[in-house]
């Protein structure tokens, strides 16, 4: 067992893992460079503690950068220790967790450090889709170090001391840190989408423990099942009132009402995260129109459209779920695409990525239409047309090209209100009603909202042994 728990880096590891479970690897490794009087500077463990332990009995590999040793800078041996940890993790099929607190690359080691740094990128890329990768930024994560969280699956950031940047705020033309702190946790979570959650150090360590419980150890061994202590047929009596804030709706469906949200501050019109259904982990993607605080008051409201950021967030999440054989549930309630200049810059590309992610995924996919499902935005949200295995719709759902009133105005321009109202009602019955979609086979079953949990569990149970072959190719180019 390691006694490397006196430093802050070591304390973070012991706080993260089960008690007395950490075993340190490479404790005696130190810098071998002698340039610029490096021999006179002590570098225990070369500034990074590496090893393995367990979280709720699940094996994980951890590295934690020690800012008290050469400011946590990444040198040759520092990087090699992390690369070696990845090698072990890939051999044994277990997640890697990186706790980052680093002043950047070690200038005294120059090209040796650069070469070793690149080896971390390589290992992360090879591990992608093979084992889950999680990072947490507690201090500085700048320059090339910022690429490391970008290559992992989930990233958390300390809300006050955490700093992440490729270029510092003051290095950006026309900017300074007081004007726009592009390194701050708020910017990185809200604007870049790279950070899943921000909070205190203790909150982050708790979130990582919770997330590990939802995830399989690797892409082959899905050990993320848990005993279900909830009623499989539980009625979700108030779920219809939660259609606007689907974080609440998903918690109503989930075992014991536990839903773990990811990417919570980015693309807020779309919700992504994990829940359990009959003990099995399921990834969830849902449209969102409202956000309610813990006190029950509405804090934000959206217009019911799908934004480019929301589509991009959902696409990345679905790809992760497919890579690790995690079934996907969608709650669809969308009226179209967000119409702003900012969104239009990336809308087609982002929605294309979302469509590709759903269409390419071979895991079980279940869609529940809980409100309006209009136009191509509905098609992109895991519709049967792009590969959903089973589609439910609440009995009050609307499915069609567009709102019936707008359709009537387009088809009968210049007509008086009474005619437009009549035609809108006719269009709603013939084209937008849930019964019409079910009659055409686009919806498999129409259900009452309160019965959503039992029907969704039933669908995933039925799809448990799903197998689906795709055309042979190296990989997709999107």
C-alpha positions as CSV (number, residue, x, y, z in Angstrom):
1,X,0.0,0.0,0.0
2,X,1.1,3.5,-0.7
3,X,1.9,6.1,2.0
4,X,1.8,8.9,-0.7
5,X,-1.2,10.5,0.9
6,X,0.4,13.4,2.7
7,X,0.3,15.6,-0.4
8,X,-2.9,17.2,-1.8
9,X,-2.6,14.9,-4.8
10,X,-2.5,11.9,-2.6
11,X,-5.4,13.1,-0.4
12,X,-7.6,13.5,-3.5
13,X,-6.9,9.8,-4.5
14,X,-7.8,8.5,-1.0
15,X,-10.9,10.6,-0.9
16,X,-12.0,9.3,-4.3
17,X,-11.3,5.6,-3.7
18,X,-12.7,3.0,-1.2
19,X,-10.9,3.2,2.1
20,X,-7.4,1.6,2.1
21,X,-7.8,0.3,-1.5
22,X,-5.1,2.4,-3.3
23,X,-1.9,0.8,-4.4
24,X,0.7,3.1,-5.8
25,X,2.7,2.2,-8.9
26,X,6.1,3.9,-9.8
27,X,6.6,5.6,-6.5
28,X,10.4,5.7,-6.9
29,X,10.3,7.2,-10.4
30,X,11.9,10.6,-10.7
31,X,13.1,13.0,-13.4
32,X,16.3,11.8,-15.2
33,X,17.1,15.1,-16.8
34,X,20.2,17.0,-15.5
35,X,19.8,20.1,-17.6
36,X,19.4,23.5,-15.9
37,X,20.4,22.2,-12.5
38,X,17.5,19.7,-12.4
39,X,19.6,17.4,-10.2
40,X,19.4,19.9,-7.4
41,X,15.6,19.9,-7.4
42,X,13.8,17.0,-5.7
43,X,11.0,15.5,-7.8
44,X,9.4,12.7,-5.8
45,X,7.3,10.5,-8.1
46,X,8.1,13.1,-10.8
47,X,5.1,15.1,-9.8
48,X,2.4,12.6,-10.4
49,X,1.0,9.8,-8.2
50,X,-0.2,6.8,-10.2
51,X,-1.8,3.5,-9.1
52,X,-5.0,1.6,-8.8
53,X,-7.8,1.0,-6.4
54,X,-11.6,0.4,-6.2
55,X,-14.7,2.4,-6.2
56,X,-17.6,0.5,-4.7
57,X,-15.7,-2.6,-5.5
58,X,-15.0,-1.6,-9.1
59,X,-11.3,-1.6,-10.2
60,X,-10.1,1.8,-11.5
61,X,-6.7,3.3,-12.4
62,X,-5.9,6.8,-11.1
63,X,-3.3,9.4,-11.6
64,X,-3.1,12.6,-9.6
65,X,-0.7,15.5,-10.4
66,X,1.2,16.9,-7.4
67,X,1.4,20.7,-7.8
68,X,3.9,20.7,-4.8
69,X,6.5,19.0,-7.0
70,X,7.9,21.3,-9.7
71,X,4.4,23.0,-9.9
72,X,3.1,19.7,-11.2
73,X,4.7,20.3,-14.6
74,X,4.7,17.4,-17.1
75,X,8.2,16.0,-17.7
76,X,9.4,12.9,-19.5
77,X,9.0,10.5,-16.7
78,X,5.8,12.1,-15.4
79,X,4.2,11.5,-18.8
80,X,5.6,8.0,-19.1
81,X,4.0,7.0,-15.8
82,X,0.6,8.1,-17.1
83,X,1.2,6.2,-20.4
84,X,2.2,3.1,-18.5
85,X,-1.0,3.4,-16.4
86,X,-3.0,3.4,-19.6
87,X,-1.3,0.3,-20.8
88,X,-2.3,-1.5,-17.6
89,X,-5.8,-0.2,-17.8
90,X,-6.3,-1.4,-21.4
91,X,-4.8,-4.8,-20.5
92,X,-7.1,-5.3,-17.6
93,X,-10.2,-3.5,-19.0
94,X,-10.7,-0.9,-16.3
95,X,-11.5,2.9,-16.3
96,X,-8.8,5.6,-16.0
97,X,-9.4,8.7,-13.8
98,X,-7.1,11.7,-14.1
99,X,-6.9,14.3,-11.4
100,X,-5.3,17.4,-13.0
101,X,-3.4,20.2,-11.3
102,X,-0.6,21.2,-13.5
103,X,1.4,24.3,-14.5
104,X,2.0,22.8,-18.0
105,X,5.0,21.3,-19.7
106,X,8.4,21.2,-18.0
107,X,10.5,23.6,-19.9
108,X,13.8,22.1,-18.7
109,X,13.1,18.9,-20.5
110,X,11.9,20.4,-23.8
111,X,11.7,17.8,-26.6
112,X,11.9,14.8,-24.1
113,X,8.8,16.2,-22.4
114,X,7.1,16.9,-25.8
115,X,7.7,13.3,-27.0
116,X,6.4,11.8,-23.8
117,X,3.4,14.2,-23.8
118,X,2.4,13.0,-27.2
119,X,2.5,9.4,-26.0
120,X,-0.3,10.2,-23.5
121,X,-2.4,11.5,-26.4
122,X,-1.7,8.2,-28.3
123,X,-2.7,6.0,-25.3
124,X,-5.9,8.1,-24.8
125,X,-6.8,7.6,-28.4
126,X,-6.2,3.9,-28.3
127,X,-8.2,3.6,-25.1
128,X,-11.2,5.6,-26.5
129,X,-14.2,3.4,-26.8
130,X,-12.3,0.6,-25.0
131,X,-12.3,1.8,-21.4
132,X,-14.1,4.8,-19.9
133,X,-11.9,7.8,-19.3
134,X,-12.7,10.5,-16.7
135,X,-10.8,13.7,-15.8
136,X,-11.2,16.3,-13.1
137,X,-9.5,19.7,-13.2
138,X,-8.7,21.0,-9.7
139,X,-6.1,23.6,-10.6
140,X,-4.4,24.8,-13.8
141,X,-4.8,22.8,-17.0
142,X,-3.2,24.8,-19.7
143,X,-1.6,24.6,-23.2
144,X,-1.2,21.0,-24.4
145,X,-2.5,19.7,-21.1
146,X,-6.0,21.0,-22.1
147,X,-6.1,18.4,-24.9
148,X,-6.1,15.6,-22.3
149,X,-9.6,16.3,-21.0
150,X,-10.8,16.8,-24.6
151,X,-9.7,13.2,-25.3
152,X,-11.6,11.8,-22.3
153,X,-15.3,10.9,-22.1
154,X,-16.3,13.0,-19.0
155,X,-14.7,15.9,-17.4
156,X,-15.4,17.8,-14.1
157,X,-13.9,21.1,-13.0
158,X,-13.5,22.8,-9.7
159,X,-15.6,26.0,-9.9
160,X,-13.2,28.4,-8.2
161,X,-9.6,27.3,-8.6
162,X,-9.9,25.3,-11.8
163,X,-8.4,26.9,-14.9
164,X,-8.4,25.3,-18.4
165,X,-7.1,26.9,-21.6
166,X,-5.1,26.3,-24.7
167,X,-4.2,30.0,-24.9
168,X,-4.5,32.1,-21.7
169,X,-7.3,34.8,-21.8
170,X,-4.8,37.6,-22.0
171,X,-3.1,36.1,-25.1
172,X,-6.4,36.4,-27.1
173,X,-6.4,39.5,-29.2
174,X,-8.7,42.2,-27.8
175,X,-9.3,40.2,-24.6
176,X,-8.1,40.2,-21.0
177,X,-9.1,38.0,-18.1
178,X,-11.3,40.7,-16.5
179,X,-13.3,41.1,-19.7
180,X,-13.8,37.4,-20.5
181,X,-12.1,34.7,-18.5
182,X,-12.0,32.0,-21.1
183,X,-10.1,29.7,-18.7
184,X,-12.9,29.8,-16.0
185,X,-15.0,26.8,-15.2
186,X,-18.2,28.7,-16.2
187,X,-16.8,29.5,-19.7
188,X,-15.5,26.0,-20.3
189,X,-18.8,24.4,-19.2
190,X,-21.3,26.8,-20.8
191,X,-19.5,27.8,-24.0
192,X,-17.2,24.9,-25.0
193,X,-19.2,22.0,-23.6
194,X,-16.0,20.3,-22.5
195,X,-16.9,20.3,-18.8
196,X,-19.8,18.1,-17.7
197,X,-20.2,19.6,-14.2
198,X,-18.6,22.2,-12.0
199,X,-18.5,22.2,-8.3
200,X,-16.4,22.0,-5.2
201,X,-13.6,19.4,-4.9
202,X,-15.7,17.1,-2.6
203,X,-18.7,17.4,-4.9
204,X,-16.6,16.4,-7.9
205,X,-15.1,13.4,-6.2
206,X,-18.6,12.3,-5.2
207,X,-19.8,12.7,-8.8
208,X,-17.0,10.6,-10.2
209,X,-17.8,7.8,-7.7
210,X,-21.5,8.0,-8.8
211,X,-20.6,8.0,-12.5
212,X,-18.3,5.0,-12.2
213,X,-21.2,3.1,-10.7
214,X,-23.2,3.7,-13.9
215,X,-20.5,2.8,-16.4
216,X,-19.2,-0.6,-17.5
217,X,-15.5,-1.3,-16.9
218,X,-14.9,-1.7,-20.6
219,X,-16.6,-2.2,-24.0
220,X,-16.7,-6.0,-23.6
221,X,-17.6,-6.7,-20.0
222,X,-20.9,-4.9,-19.1
223,X,-20.8,-5.1,-15.3
224,X,-22.8,-2.0,-14.7
225,X,-25.9,-3.9,-13.5
226,X,-27.3,-3.5,-10.1
227,X,-30.2,-5.1,-8.2
228,X,-33.4,-3.2,-8.7
229,X,-35.2,-2.4,-5.5
230,X,-37.9,-0.3,-7.2
231,X,-41.3,-1.4,-8.5
232,X,-41.0,-2.3,-12.2
233,X,-44.6,-1.3,-12.8
234,X,-44.5,1.8,-10.7
235,X,-47.0,4.5,-11.9
236,X,-45.4,7.9,-12.6
237,X,-48.4,9.9,-11.6
238,X,-47.0,13.4,-12.1
239,X,-44.7,12.7,-15.1
240,X,-47.0,14.6,-17.5
241,X,-46.3,17.8,-15.6
242,X,-42.6,17.2,-16.1
243,X,-42.7,17.2,-19.9
244,X,-41.1,20.6,-20.0
245,X,-38.2,19.8,-17.7
246,X,-37.1,16.3,-18.7
247,X,-34.5,16.0,-16.0
248,X,-37.5,15.6,-13.7
249,X,-39.3,13.3,-16.2
250,X,-36.3,11.0,-16.4
251,X,-35.9,10.9,-12.7
252,X,-39.6,9.8,-12.5
253,X,-38.9,6.9,-14.9
254,X,-35.6,5.9,-13.3
255,X,-35.1,3.2,-10.6
256,X,-35.4,4.9,-7.2
257,X,-35.7,8.3,-9.1
258,X,-32.0,8.6,-9.6
259,X,-30.8,10.3,-12.8
260,X,-27.2,11.5,-13.4
261,X,-27.0,14.4,-15.8
262,X,-24.0,15.1,-18.0
263,X,-23.1,18.3,-19.8
264,X,-25.6,20.1,-17.7
265,X,-24.5,23.7,-18.5
266,X,-24.0,23.3,-22.3
267,X,-26.8,23.1,-24.9
268,X,-29.4,23.2,-22.1
269,X,-32.3,22.6,-24.5
270,X,-31.1,18.9,-24.6
271,X,-30.6,16.7,-21.5
272,X,-28.1,13.8,-21.5
273,X,-27.3,11.5,-18.7
274,X,-27.6,8.0,-17.1
275,X,-30.3,6.2,-15.2
276,X,-31.1,2.6,-14.3
277,X,-34.1,0.7,-15.5
278,X,-34.6,-2.7,-13.8
279,X,-31.0,-2.4,-12.5
280,X,-29.4,-1.9,-16.0
281,X,-27.7,1.3,-17.0
282,X,-29.4,3.3,-19.8
283,X,-28.2,6.4,-21.5
284,X,-30.9,9.1,-21.9
285,X,-31.3,12.0,-24.4
286,X,-34.3,14.3,-24.1
287,X,-35.5,17.7,-25.4
288,X,-36.0,20.3,-22.7
289,X,-38.2,23.4,-22.6
290,X,-37.9,24.4,-19.0
291,X,-35.5,24.3,-16.0
292,X,-36.7,24.2,-12.4
293,X,-34.6,24.8,-9.4
294,X,-34.5,22.7,-6.3
295,X,-37.1,25.0,-4.7
296,X,-39.6,24.2,-7.5
297,X,-39.4,27.6,-9.2
298,X,-38.7,28.0,-12.9
299,X,-35.2,29.3,-13.6
300,X,-35.0,29.1,-17.4
301,X,-37.3,28.6,-20.4
302,X,-36.6,27.6,-24.0
303,X,-38.7,27.8,-27.1
304,X,-39.0,24.1,-27.8
305,X,-36.5,24.0,-30.7
306,X,-33.3,22.0,-31.0
307,X,-30.1,24.1,-30.9
308,X,-26.8,23.3,-32.6
309,X,-25.1,22.9,-29.2
310,X,-27.8,20.6,-28.0
311,X,-27.5,18.4,-31.1
312,X,-23.7,18.3,-30.7
313,X,-23.9,17.3,-27.1
314,X,-26.5,14.6,-27.8
315,X,-24.4,13.2,-30.7
316,X,-21.3,12.8,-28.6
317,X,-23.3,11.2,-25.8
318,X,-25.0,8.6,-28.1
319,X,-21.6,7.7,-29.6
320,X,-20.3,7.0,-26.1
321,X,-23.3,4.8,-25.2
322,X,-22.9,2.9,-28.4
323,X,-19.2,2.3,-27.9
324,X,-19.9,0.8,-24.5
325,X,-23.0,-1.1,-25.3
326,X,-25.3,1.1,-23.2
327,X,-28.9,1.2,-24.5
328,X,-30.3,4.6,-25.3
329,X,-33.7,6.1,-24.3
330,X,-35.0,9.3,-25.9
331,X,-37.8,11.6,-24.8
332,X,-38.8,13.7,-27.8
333,X,-40.6,17.0,-27.6
334,X,-39.3,19.3,-30.3
335,X,-40.9,21.8,-32.7
336,X,-38.0,22.5,-35.1
337,X,-34.5,23.9,-35.2
338,X,-33.4,27.1,-33.3
339,X,-33.4,30.0,-35.8
340,X,-30.5,32.3,-35.0
341,X,-27.4,33.4,-36.9
342,X,-25.2,31.9,-34.2
343,X,-26.9,28.5,-34.4
344,X,-27.1,28.5,-38.2
345,X,-23.3,28.5,-38.4
346,X,-23.2,25.0,-37.0
347,X,-26.8,23.7,-37.3
348,X,-26.5,21.5,-40.3
349,X,-23.2,20.0,-39.2
350,X,-24.4,19.4,-35.6
351,X,-27.7,17.9,-36.6
352,X,-25.9,15.7,-39.2
353,X,-23.7,14.4,-36.4
354,X,-26.8,13.7,-34.3
355,X,-28.5,11.8,-37.1
356,X,-25.4,9.9,-37.8
357,X,-24.9,8.9,-34.1
358,X,-28.5,7.6,-33.8
359,X,-28.5,5.9,-37.2
360,X,-25.0,4.3,-36.6
361,X,-25.7,3.1,-33.1
362,X,-26.5,-0.7,-32.8
363,X,-27.5,-0.7,-29.2
364,X,-31.1,-1.0,-28.2
365,X,-32.8,2.3,-28.9
366,X,-36.3,3.3,-27.5
367,X,-38.0,6.6,-28.2
368,X,-40.9,8.1,-26.3
369,X,-42.7,11.1,-27.9
370,X,-43.9,13.1,-24.9
371,X,-45.2,16.3,-26.7
372,X,-44.8,17.8,-30.1
373,X,-42.6,16.1,-32.7
374,X,-42.4,18.4,-35.7
375,X,-40.4,18.3,-38.9
376,X,-36.8,17.1,-39.5
377,X,-36.0,17.9,-35.8
378,X,-38.3,15.1,-34.8
379,X,-36.7,12.8,-37.4
380,X,-33.2,13.5,-35.9
381,X,-34.4,12.7,-32.4
382,X,-34.1,8.9,-32.7
383,X,-37.2,8.4,-34.8
384,X,-38.1,5.1,-36.3
385,X,-36.9,6.4,-39.7
386,X,-33.3,6.5,-38.5
387,X,-33.3,3.3,-36.6
388,X,-35.2,3.5,-33.3
389,X,-36.2,-0.1,-32.4
390,X,-39.3,0.8,-30.5
391,X,-41.3,4.1,-30.4
392,X,-43.9,5.0,-27.8
393,X,-46.0,8.1,-27.8
394,X,-48.0,9.7,-25.1
395,X,-51.7,9.8,-25.9
396,X,-51.6,13.7,-26.1
397,X,-48.6,13.8,-28.4
398,X,-48.5,15.6,-31.8
399,X,-46.4,14.2,-34.7
400,X,-46.2,15.9,-38.1
401,X,-44.5,18.3,-40.4
402,X,-45.4,21.4,-38.4
403,X,-48.0,23.0,-36.1
404,X,-51.5,22.5,-37.6
405,X,-52.4,26.2,-37.5
406,X,-49.3,27.1,-39.4
407,X,-49.8,24.4,-42.0
408,X,-53.4,25.6,-42.6
409,X,-52.1,29.2,-43.2
410,X,-49.6,27.9,-45.7
411,X,-52.0,25.7,-47.6
412,X,-54.9,28.2,-47.6
413,X,-53.3,31.7,-47.8
414,X,-55.8,34.6,-47.5
415,X,-58.7,32.6,-46.1
416,X,-60.7,33.9,-43.2
417,X,-60.1,32.7,-39.6
418,X,-63.1,30.3,-39.5
419,X,-61.8,28.5,-42.6
420,X,-58.3,28.4,-41.2
421,X,-59.5,27.0,-37.9
422,X,-61.5,24.3,-39.7
423,X,-58.6,23.3,-41.9
424,X,-56.2,23.3,-38.9
425,X,-58.5,21.0,-37.0
426,X,-58.7,18.7,-40.1
427,X,-54.9,18.7,-40.5
428,X,-54.4,18.0,-36.9
429,X,-56.7,14.9,-37.1
430,X,-55.4,13.6,-40.4
431,X,-51.7,14.4,-40.2
432,X,-50.6,15.5,-36.7
433,X,-52.6,13.2,-34.4
434,X,-50.8,10.4,-32.6
435,X,-53.3,8.0,-34.0
436,X,-52.3,8.9,-37.6
437,X,-48.7,8.2,-36.9
438,X,-49.5,4.9,-35.2
439,X,-51.7,3.9,-38.2
440,X,-48.7,4.4,-40.5
441,X,-46.4,2.4,-38.2
442,X,-44.3,5.3,-37.1
443,X,-45.4,4.8,-33.5
444,X,-45.6,1.3,-32.1
445,X,-47.7,1.9,-29.0
446,X,-49.7,4.8,-27.7
447,X,-49.5,5.0,-23.9
448,X,-50.7,7.1,-21.0
449,X,-47.9,9.2,-19.6
450,X,-48.1,7.7,-16.1
451,X,-47.4,4.2,-17.6
452,X,-44.1,5.2,-19.2
453,X,-41.8,3.5,-16.8
454,X,-43.2,0.0,-17.1
455,X,-43.5,0.2,-20.9
456,X,-39.9,1.5,-21.4
457,X,-38.6,-1.3,-19.1
458,X,-40.5,-3.8,-21.1
459,X,-39.1,-2.6,-24.4
460,X,-35.5,-2.8,-23.1
461,X,-36.1,-6.2,-21.7
462,X,-37.4,-7.3,-25.1
463,X,-34.4,-5.8,-26.9
464,X,-31.8,-7.2,-24.4
465,X,-30.5,-9.7,-27.0
466,X,-30.5,-7.4,-29.9
467,X,-27.9,-8.0,-32.6
468,X,-27.5,-5.8,-35.7
469,X,-24.9,-6.1,-38.5
470,X,-23.7,-3.1,-40.5
471,X,-21.9,-2.8,-43.8
472,X,-18.2,-3.7,-43.5
473,X,-15.9,-0.6,-43.5
474,X,-12.9,0.7,-41.6
475,X,-15.0,3.4,-39.8
476,X,-17.4,6.2,-40.6
477,X,-16.0,9.5,-41.9
478,X,-18.5,11.8,-40.1
